[in-house]
Amino acid sequence: MNLLRRFTRRPGRTAAEATALVAAAVVAFPLYWMVLSAFKPAGEIRGEPRPWTLAPTLDSFRRVFDQQDFGRYFLNSVVVAVAVVIASAFIAFLAATAVTRFRFRLRTTLLIMFLVAQMVPVEALTIPLFFVMRDLGQLNTLWSLILPHIAFSLPFAIWMLRGFVKGVPEALEEAAYMDGASRARFLWQILFPLVLPGLVATSVFSFISAWNDFLFAKSFIISDISRSTLPMALLVFYKPDDPDWGGVMAASTVMTIPVLVFFVLVQRRLVSGLGGAVKD
């Protein structure tokens, strides 16, 4: 009775909660189907699709971990993702501080260029980047994956961090200088902790982009498979004539675990980072 009264008193809130639950279910269903298919026997995957299994098995995961180079692929993905996150966060923080706190010629033009860079499709730049990496001698190396991802992560990160840096009161900076703090000390001991939620938010996007990358890994890692990353491992199980969908789903599940762990570690700062910049 009390539950019914609560629903009748707050119909708007009830409708919003119901909509959120439906949206969450729609978003979570592909993940559920992926994990379910990873535990299904091969016969159930090829048969009539059902949203359950009565005979879960780890055979698909065994085939994944029995792959000789799977551990190397995993390590390469970790190296690329961590390098992209650290480098893009460091450069974006310094760049956002520069375009926010300093006045110089072409500052507005530079910001517009950052925005325009976000509008260019990655696919349109893959071939030019291939020739750049070839001329630099970086094909078949992890640098051919790290450098492009840093370049593509920076425009978004700089634009987002610009709001956080701008939200830090200039009076706080002046007070720090009056107390004898140098510019470097203010930058790393005062400003950096205040914009850290924004850095975390941008790092999440950088991490996901680098971790799930398939296009660059397929285009720039041509002959040295020891430099491949986890998305390339999916090709081992996908054969046009006889695809191993259980292996594909199991490998995809393993790929998802580090992303979930990363989200759990940064979830608190991520929420505050997406909520907005520092206020006076």
Contacts in CASP RR format, 6 or more apart in sequence:
PFRMAT RR
TARGET T0000
AUTHOR 0000-0000-0000
METHOD contacts of the structure
MODEL  1
MNLLRRFTRRPGRTAAEATALVAAAVVAFPLYWMVLSAFKPAGEIRGEPR
PWTLAPTLDSFRRVFDQQDFGRYFLNSVVVAVAVVIASAFIAFLAATAVT
RFRFRLRTTLLIMFLVAQMVPVEALTIPLFFVMRDLGQLNTLWSLILPHI
AFSLPFAIWMLRGFVKGVPEALEEAAYMDGASRARFLWQILFPLVLPGLV
ATSVFSFISAWNDFLFAKSFIISDISRSTLPMALLVFYKPDDPDWGGVMA
ASTVMTIPVLVFFVLVQRRLVSGLGGAVKD
7 14 0 8 1.000
31 256 0 8 1.000
32 51 0 8 1.000
33 51 0 8 1.000
34 249 0 8 1.000
34 252 0 8 1.000
34 253 0 8 1.000
34 256 0 8 1.000
35 249 0 8 1.000
35 253 0 8 1.000
36 51 0 8 1.000
36 52 0 8 1.000
36 53 0 8 1.000
37 45 0 8 1.000
37 245 0 8 1.000
37 246 0 8 1.000
37 249 0 8 1.000
38 60 0 8 1.000
38 61 0 8 1.000
38 246 0 8 1.000
38 247 0 8 1.000
38 249 0 8 1.000
38 250 0 8 1.000
38 252 0 8 1.000
38 253 0 8 1.000
39 53 0 8 1.000
39 56 0 8 1.000
39 57 0 8 1.000
39 58 0 8 1.000
39 60 0 8 1.000
40 53 0 8 1.000
40 56 0 8 1.000
40 57 0 8 1.000
40 60 0 8 1.000
40 246 0 8 1.000
41 53 0 8 1.000
41 55 0 8 1.000
41 57 0 8 1.000
41 59 0 8 1.000
42 59 0 8 1.000
42 246 0 8 1.000
44 50 0 8 1.000
44 53 0 8 1.000
44 55 0 8 1.000
45 245 0 8 1.000
45 246 0 8 1.000
46 245 0 8 1.000
60 244 0 8 1.000
60 246 0 8 1.000
60 247 0 8 1.000
60 249 0 8 1.000
60 250 0 8 1.000
61 250 0 8 1.000
61 253 0 8 1.000
61 254 0 8 1.000
63 237 0 8 1.000
63 244 0 8 1.000
63 246 0 8 1.000
63 247 0 8 1.000
63 250 0 8 1.000
64 70 0 8 1.000
64 233 0 8 1.000
64 237 0 8 1.000
64 247 0 8 1.000
64 250 0 8 1.000
64 251 0 8 1.000
64 254 0 8 1.000
67 233 0 8 1.000
67 236 0 8 1.000
69 225 0 8 1.000
69 226 0 8 1.000
69 228 0 8 1.000
69 233 0 8 1.000
70 233 0 8 1.000
70 251 0 8 1.000
72 226 0 8 1.000
72 228 0 8 1.000
73 228 0 8 1.000
73 229 0 8 1.000
73 230 0 8 1.000
73 232 0 8 1.000
73 233 0 8 1.000
74 230 0 8 1.000
74 254 0 8 1.000
76 142 0 8 1.000
76 227 0 8 1.000
76 228 0 8 1.000
76 229 0 8 1.000
76 230 0 8 1.000
77 211 0 8 1.000
77 229 0 8 1.000
77 230 0 8 1.000
77 231 0 8 1.000
77 255 0 8 1.000
77 258 0 8 1.000
78 258 0 8 1.000
79 142 0 8 1.000
80 142 0 8 1.000
80 145 0 8 1.000
80 146 0 8 1.000
80 149 0 8 1.000
80 210 0 8 1.000
80 211 0 8 1.000
80 213 0 8 1.000
80 229 0 8 1.000
81 207 0 8 1.000
81 210 0 8 1.000
81 211 0 8 1.000
81 258 0 8 1.000
83 142 0 8 1.000
83 146 0 8 1.000
84 146 0 8 1.000
84 149 0 8 1.000
84 150 0 8 1.000
84 153 0 8 1.000
84 206 0 8 1.000
84 207 0 8 1.000
84 209 0 8 1.000
84 210 0 8 1.000
85 203 0 8 1.000
85 206 0 8 1.000
85 207 0 8 1.000
85 210 0 8 1.000
87 146 0 8 1.000
87 150 0 8 1.000
88 149 0 8 1.000
88 150 0 8 1.000
88 153 0 8 1.000
88 154 0 8 1.000
88 157 0 8 1.000
88 202 0 8 1.000
88 203 0 8 1.000
88 206 0 8 1.000
89 157 0 8 1.000
89 199 0 8 1.000
89 202 0 8 1.000
89 203 0 8 1.000
89 206 0 8 1.000
91 150 0 8 1.000
91 154 0 8 1.000
92 153 0 8 1.000
92 154 0 8 1.000
92 157 0 8 1.000
92 158 0 8 1.000
92 161 0 8 1.000
92 199 0 8 1.000
92 202 0 8 1.000
93 161 0 8 1.000
93 192 0 8 1.000
93 195 0 8 1.000
93 199 0 8 1.000
95 154 0 8 1.000
95 158 0 8 1.000
96 157 0 8 1.000
96 158 0 8 1.000
96 161 0 8 1.000
96 162 0 8 1.000
96 163 0 8 1.000
96 164 0 8 1.000
96 165 0 8 1.000
96 195 0 8 1.000
97 165 0 8 1.000
97 187 0 8 1.000
97 191 0 8 1.000
99 107 0 8 1.000
99 110 0 8 1.000
99 111 0 8 1.000
99 158 0 8 1.000
99 162 0 8 1.000
100 162 0 8 1.000
100 163 0 8 1.000
100 165 0 8 1.000
100 166 0 8 1.000
101 165 0 8 1.000
101 173 0 8 1.000
111 159 0 8 1.000
111 162 0 8 1.000
114 154 0 8 1.000
114 155 0 8 1.000
114 158 0 8 1.000
114 159 0 8 1.000
115 155 0 8 1.000
115 159 0 8 1.000
117 155 0 8 1.000
118 155 0 8 1.000
118 156 0 8 1.000
118 159 0 8 1.000
122 152 0 8 1.000
122 215 0 8 1.000
123 215 0 8 1.000
126 215 0 8 1.000
126 216 0 8 1.000
126 219 0 8 1.000
129 148 0 8 1.000
129 216 0 8 1.000
129 219 0 8 1.000
129 220 0 8 1.000
130 139 0 8 1.000
130 219 0 8 1.000
130 220 0 8 1.000
133 139 0 8 1.000
133 144 0 8 1.000
133 147 0 8 1.000
133 148 0 8 1.000
133 220 0 8 1.000
138 144 0 8 1.000
138 147 0 8 1.000
138 220 0 8 1.000
139 220 0 8 1.000
139 221 0 8 1.000
139 222 0 8 1.000
140 220 0 8 1.000
140 221 0 8 1.000
140 222 0 8 1.000
140 223 0 8 1.000
140 224 0 8 1.000
140 227 0 8 1.000
141 227 0 8 1.000
142 227 0 8 1.000
144 216 0 8 1.000
144 220 0 8 1.000
144 221 0 8 1.000
145 210 0 8 1.000
145 213 0 8 1.000
145 216 0 8 1.000
145 217 0 8 1.000
145 220 0 8 1.000
145 221 0 8 1.000
145 229 0 8 1.000
146 210 0 8 1.000
148 216 0 8 1.000
149 206 0 8 1.000
149 209 0 8 1.000
149 210 0 8 1.000
149 213 0 8 1.000
149 216 0 8 1.000
152 209 0 8 1.000
153 202 0 8 1.000
153 205 0 8 1.000
153 206 0 8 1.000
153 209 0 8 1.000
153 210 0 8 1.000
156 202 0 8 1.000
156 205 0 8 1.000
157 202 0 8 1.000
157 205 0 8 1.000
157 206 0 8 1.000
160 198 0 8 1.000
160 201 0 8 1.000
160 202 0 8 1.000
161 195 0 8 1.000
161 198 0 8 1.000
161 199 0 8 1.000
161 202 0 8 1.000
163 277 0 8 1.000
164 194 0 8 1.000
164 195 0 8 1.000
164 197 0 8 1.000
164 198 0 8 1.000
164 273 0 8 1.000
164 276 0 8 1.000
164 277 0 8 1.000
164 278 0 8 1.000
165 191 0 8 1.000
165 195 0 8 1.000
165 277 0 8 1.000
166 277 0 8 1.000
167 277 0 8 1.000
167 278 0 8 1.000
167 279 0 8 1.000
167 280 0 8 1.000
168 191 0 8 1.000
168 194 0 8 1.000
168 195 0 8 1.000
168 277 0 8 1.000
168 278 0 8 1.000
169 280 0 8 1.000
172 190 0 8 1.000
173 186 0 8 1.000
173 190 0 8 1.000
173 191 0 8 1.000
176 185 0 8 1.000
176 186 0 8 1.000
176 190 0 8 1.000
177 183 0 8 1.000
177 186 0 8 1.000
181 189 0 8 1.000
181 190 0 8 1.000
194 278 0 8 1.000
195 277 0 8 1.000
195 278 0 8 1.000
196 269 0 8 1.000
197 269 0 8 1.000
197 270 0 8 1.000
197 272 0 8 1.000
197 273 0 8 1.000
197 276 0 8 1.000
198 269 0 8 1.000
198 273 0 8 1.000
198 277 0 8 1.000
200 266 0 8 1.000
200 269 0 8 1.000
200 270 0 8 1.000
200 273 0 8 1.000
201 269 0 8 1.000
201 270 0 8 1.000
201 273 0 8 1.000
201 274 0 8 1.000
203 266 0 8 1.000
204 262 0 8 1.000
204 263 0 8 1.000
204 266 0 8 1.000
204 270 0 8 1.000
207 259 0 8 1.000
207 262 0 8 1.000
208 259 0 8 1.000
211 230 0 8 1.000
211 255 0 8 1.000
211 258 0 8 1.000
211 259 0 8 1.000
212 231 0 8 1.000
212 255 0 8 1.000
213 229 0 8 1.000
213 231 0 8 1.000
214 231 0 8 1.000
214 232 0 8 1.000
217 228 0 8 1.000
217 229 0 8 1.000
217 231 0 8 1.000
217 232 0 8 1.000
218 232 0 8 1.000
221 227 0 8 1.000
221 228 0 8 1.000
221 229 0 8 1.000
221 232 0 8 1.000
225 232 0 8 1.000
230 251 0 8 1.000
230 254 0 8 1.000
230 255 0 8 1.000
231 255 0 8 1.000
233 251 0 8 1.000
234 248 0 8 1.000
234 251 0 8 1.000
234 252 0 8 1.000
237 243 0 8 1.000
237 244 0 8 1.000
237 245 0 8 1.000
237 246 0 8 1.000
237 247 0 8 1.000
237 248 0 8 1.000
237 251 0 8 1.000
238 244 0 8 1.000
238 248 0 8 1.000
263 270 0 8 1.000
END
